[in-house]
Amino acid sequence: MAPDQIPHRGTLTPQKTLDSLTWLRVGGPADWLFQPADEDDLADFLRALDPAIPVFPMGVGSNLIVRDGGIRAVVIRLGRGFNAIEISDTITAGAAALDAHVARKAADAGRDLTFLRTIPGSIGGAVRMNAGCYGSYVADHLIDVTAIDRQGRRHVIAASDLKLAYRHSELPEGMVLTAARFRAGTGDPAALHARMADQLARRDATQPTKDRSAGSTFRNPAGFSSTGRDDDRHDLKAWKVIEAAGLRGARLGRAQMSPKHPNFLINTGGASAGELEALGEEVRKRVLQARGISLHWEIMRVGDPVSGVTLPALELQPAAEQITEKP
């Protein structure tokens, strides 16, 4: 059945431009944007949808470049019906719940999911990317997830079946995550909140949190996140190899590798998705040439590019302007 023929209680919008829904503020139109009212509404919609029509689950757009030509699919974006947080012996969070909010609510109850506090985005995306920082990952705490398949069936999938690895999971094709259940250690609420405040201060001192970005652009070649400890090695961190290639602050049109943290791709104002992706690809090429290291995107890139667009040339910051403090 075509999307506009399916009864639903949520919101269905044709030709919805997605730039306002991504943190980088870029993206062309989706054929359809469906925002289901709740899990039953989502299941009914997927059950009735023509199986030949692709579906793309989208979180809050914190780790995403939607190309300028848009997405030929039904984009599913979960909202208020999927952001509940329940705390008992375990912590269950809807896929649309913000990572930071889950961390704060858990700390209020004396439960330690503090590593989530500085991770941008929502729980669904955190699970899909096995998000982590300061030596902790979703995989260390995840028990299971709830997901709806293309036939509208509800599944509870154990964390072990997701094959979680560094920035990787294997959710069965076509499934939409709706919730996740975590285990968490106990702690004094005040101490947990103090730890998160310290993490936020460290993040704000080293990352361009006031700029329009999508978090880390590339995965660390070392294959793990920063531990945050003083003895953490930096020689195989993405920011370090980008800096070594002279690309801190590099610009391509209105896209820039942040002068504050060179593994953050930022939209300085009015950048196109094409500019952002082209800058990232140029960084990958030059790091490979300079260091023999192939950087892999951490930001997800989806949709169709716009052909026939002439992109500006790369501009490098003068060496004297390069900032040298350690991110």
C-alpha positions in Angstrom: 0.0 0.0 0.0 1.2 3.5 -0.8 2.1 5.6 2.3 -0.7 8.1 1.8 -3.3 5.3 1.7 -2.4 3.8 5.1 -4.5 4.8 8.1 -2.3 6.3 10.8 -2.5 8.3 14.0 0.9 10.0 13.6 2.0 12.6 11.1 2.8 11.8 7.4 4.4 14.5 5.3 5.2 14.2 1.6 8.4 15.7 0.1 9.7 16.8 3.5 13.0 18.7 3.4 15.2 17.3 6.1 17.7 20.1 6.6 15.9 21.3 9.7 16.0 17.8 11.2 19.8 17.3 11.1 22.4 18.9 13.4 24.4 20.0 10.4 21.3 21.7 8.9 21.7 20.1 5.5 19.6 17.7 3.4 17.2 17.5 0.6 13.6 16.1 0.7 12.5 12.7 1.7 9.7 11.2 -0.4 7.8 10.8 2.9 8.4 11.6 6.5 6.4 9.5 9.0 6.3 10.4 12.6 4.3 7.6 14.3 2.2 8.2 17.4 3.5 5.1 19.2 4.7 1.6 18.7 1.3 0.2 17.6 1.0 3.0 15.0 4.5 2.3 13.7 3.7 -1.5 13.5 0.4 -1.0 11.7 2.1 1.4 9.2 5.0 -0.9 8.4 2.7 -3.9 8.1 0.6 -2.1 5.4 3.4 -0.4 3.6 4.4 -1.7 0.1 7.4 -3.9 0.8 9.1 -2.4 -2.3 9.2 1.0 -0.7 12.5 1.6 1.3 12.3 2.7 4.9 15.0 4.8 6.6 14.8 5.1 10.4 16.2 8.5 11.5 17.0 9.6 15.0 17.6 13.3 15.9 20.0 13.8 13.0 23.0 14.3 15.3 25.4 11.9 13.3 24.0 12.3 9.8 24.6 14.0 6.5 21.5 13.9 4.3 22.7 14.6 0.8 21.2 17.6 -1.1 19.1 15.4 -3.5 17.2 13.9 -0.6 16.1 10.3 0.2 14.0 8.1 -1.9 12.3 6.4 1.0 9.9 6.7 3.8 11.9 8.3 6.6 10.7 7.3 10.0 11.4 9.7 12.8 10.3 8.7 16.3 9.1 11.3 18.7 7.3 11.7 22.0 5.7 8.3 21.9 9.1 6.8 22.1 11.0 8.8 24.7 9.9 7.3 28.0 12.5 6.3 30.6 11.7 3.6 33.2 14.1 2.8 36.0 13.8 -0.4 38.1 16.5 -3.1 38.4 17.3 -2.2 34.8 16.8 1.0 32.8 14.6 1.0 29.8 14.7 4.0 27.4 12.7 4.7 24.3 14.7 5.0 21.1 13.9 8.7 20.9 15.1 9.5 24.4 18.1 11.8 24.4 21.3 10.1 25.6 22.0 13.0 28.0 18.5 12.9 29.4 18.8 9.1 30.1 22.2 9.7 31.9 20.7 12.5 34.1 17.5 10.5 35.0 19.6 7.5 35.8 21.9 9.5 38.0 18.9 11.0 39.8 18.0 7.4 40.8 21.6 6.5 41.8 22.3 4.5 38.6 25.5 5.0 36.6 25.1 5.6 32.9 27.2 8.7 33.1 29.1 7.9 29.9 26.0 8.8 27.9 25.9 12.3 29.2 28.3 13.8 26.6 27.2 11.7 23.6 25.0 13.7 21.2 21.8 12.2 19.9 19.2 9.6 21.0 19.3 6.1 22.4 18.3 4.5 19.1 21.4 6.0 17.4 23.6 5.2 20.3 22.7 1.5 20.1 23.1 1.5 16.3 26.6 3.0 16.6 27.6 1.3 19.9 28.3 4.8 21.1 30.9 5.3 23.8 33.4 7.6 25.4 35.8 7.6 28.4 36.3 3.9 28.0 32.6 2.9 28.3 30.4 1.8 25.4 26.7 0.9 25.0 27.9 -2.7 24.6 29.1 -2.7 28.2 25.6 -2.0 29.5 23.0 -3.1 26.9 20.8 -6.1 27.8 18.4 -6.1 24.8 16.5 -3.9 22.4 12.9 -3.8 21.1 12.4 -3.4 17.4 9.6 -3.6 14.8 10.2 -5.4 11.5 8.7 -4.6 8.0 5.8 -7.0 8.7 4.9 -5.0 11.8 6.1 -7.7 14.2 7.6 -6.8 17.5 11.0 -8.4 18.5 13.1 -8.4 21.6 16.7 -8.9 20.5 19.5 -9.7 22.9 22.5 -7.5 22.9 24.7 -10.4 22.0 22.8 -10.9 18.8 23.6 -7.4 17.6 27.4 -8.2 17.3 28.3 -4.8 18.8 31.8 -3.6 18.0 33.5 -0.2 17.8 30.9 2.1 16.1 29.1 -1.0 14.8 26.0 -3.1 15.3 24.1 -5.6 13.1 20.4 -4.9 13.5 18.4 -7.1 11.0 17.6 -5.2 7.7 14.4 -3.1 7.8 13.9 -3.2 11.5 13.1 0.0 13.5 14.5 0.2 17.0 11.9 1.5 19.5 13.5 0.9 22.9 16.6 -0.4 24.7 17.2 -1.9 28.1 20.4 -1.4 30.1 22.1 -2.6 33.2 23.8 0.1 35.3 25.9 0.1 38.5 24.8 2.1 41.5 26.3 5.3 42.9 25.7 8.3 44.9 23.5 10.7 42.8 25.5 13.8 43.8 28.8 12.0 42.9 27.3 10.9 39.5 26.1 14.3 38.7 29.5 15.8 39.7 31.2 13.3 37.3 29.0 14.3 34.5 29.6 18.0 35.1 33.3 17.3 34.9 32.9 15.4 31.7 30.9 18.3 30.2 33.5 20.8 31.2 36.2 18.7 29.6 34.2 18.3 26.4 33.3 22.0 26.1 37.0 22.9 26.6 38.1 20.7 23.7 35.2 20.4 21.3 33.3 23.0 19.2 30.0 22.5 21.1 28.7 25.9 20.0 29.2 25.2 16.3 27.0 23.3 13.9 28.5 19.9 13.8 27.6 16.2 13.8 30.1 15.0 16.5 33.2 13.1 15.5 33.6 12.9 11.7 35.8 9.8 11.5 36.4 6.7 13.6 39.6 6.5 15.4 42.1 4.4 13.5 43.1 2.9 16.8 39.7 1.2 16.9 38.5 2.7 20.2 37.3 5.9 21.8 39.2 8.2 24.0 39.5 6.9 27.5 39.8 10.4 28.9 42.8 9.3 31.1 46.1 11.2 31.2 47.9 8.2 29.7 45.6 8.0 26.7 47.7 7.6 23.5 46.9 10.0 20.6 49.1 8.8 17.8 46.3 6.8 16.2 43.4 9.2 17.0 41.6 10.6 14.1 42.1 14.2 15.2 45.9 13.6 15.5 46.4 12.2 12.0 44.2 15.0 10.5 46.3 17.6 12.3 49.5 15.9 11.2 48.3 16.2 7.6 48.0 20.0 8.1 44.2 19.9 7.9 43.1 21.5 11.2 40.9 24.4 10.2 40.8 23.4 6.5 37.8 24.8 4.6 35.9 23.9 1.5 33.4 26.6 0.8 31.3 27.0 4.0 32.4 23.6 5.4 35.3 23.5 7.8 37.3 21.0 9.9 37.1 22.7 13.3 40.1 24.8 14.3 39.3 23.7 17.9 39.1 20.0 17.2 40.1 18.8 13.7 37.9 15.7 13.8 34.8 17.8 13.9 33.3 18.8 10.5 31.3 22.0 10.9 28.9 24.0 8.9 30.0 27.6 9.3 26.8 28.9 7.8 24.9 27.9 4.7 27.1 24.9 3.7 25.6 22.3 1.4 25.8 18.6 2.1 28.0 18.4 -1.0 30.5 20.8 0.5 30.6 18.9 3.8 31.0 15.5 2.3 33.6 16.7 -0.2 35.7 18.2 2.5 35.5 15.0 4.5 36.6 13.0 1.4 39.5 15.4 0.8 40.6 14.9 4.3 40.5 11.2 3.9 42.6 11.4 0.7 45.2 13.6 2.2 45.6 11.6 5.4 46.0 8.5 3.3 48.7 10.2 1.2 50.5 11.6 4.3 50.2 8.7 6.7 49.0 5.7 4.8 46.0 5.6 7.1 42.5 5.1 5.7 40.0 7.1 7.8 36.5 5.7 7.9 33.4 7.9 8.3 31.7 7.9 11.6 29.0 10.3 10.3 26.4 8.4 8.3 25.8 9.8 4.8 22.6 8.9 3.1 20.5 10.0 0.1 21.2 11.2 -3.4 23.9 13.8 -4.3 23.0 16.6 -6.7 25.0 16.2 -10.0 26.6 18.9 -12.0 27.5 21.1 -9.0 31.0 22.7 -9.0 32.5 22.7 -5.6 35.0 25.3 -4.3 38.7 24.5 -3.7 40.2 23.4 -0.4 41.6 26.2 1.7 44.3 25.4 4.4 44.9 27.5 7.4 48.3 29.1 7.5 50.6 27.2 9.8 51.0 30.1 12.2 47.2 29.9 12.9 47.2 26.2 13.7 46.2 25.6 17.3 48.3 23.0 19.0 46.7 22.2 22.3 45.6 18.6 22.8 41.8 17.9 22.3 
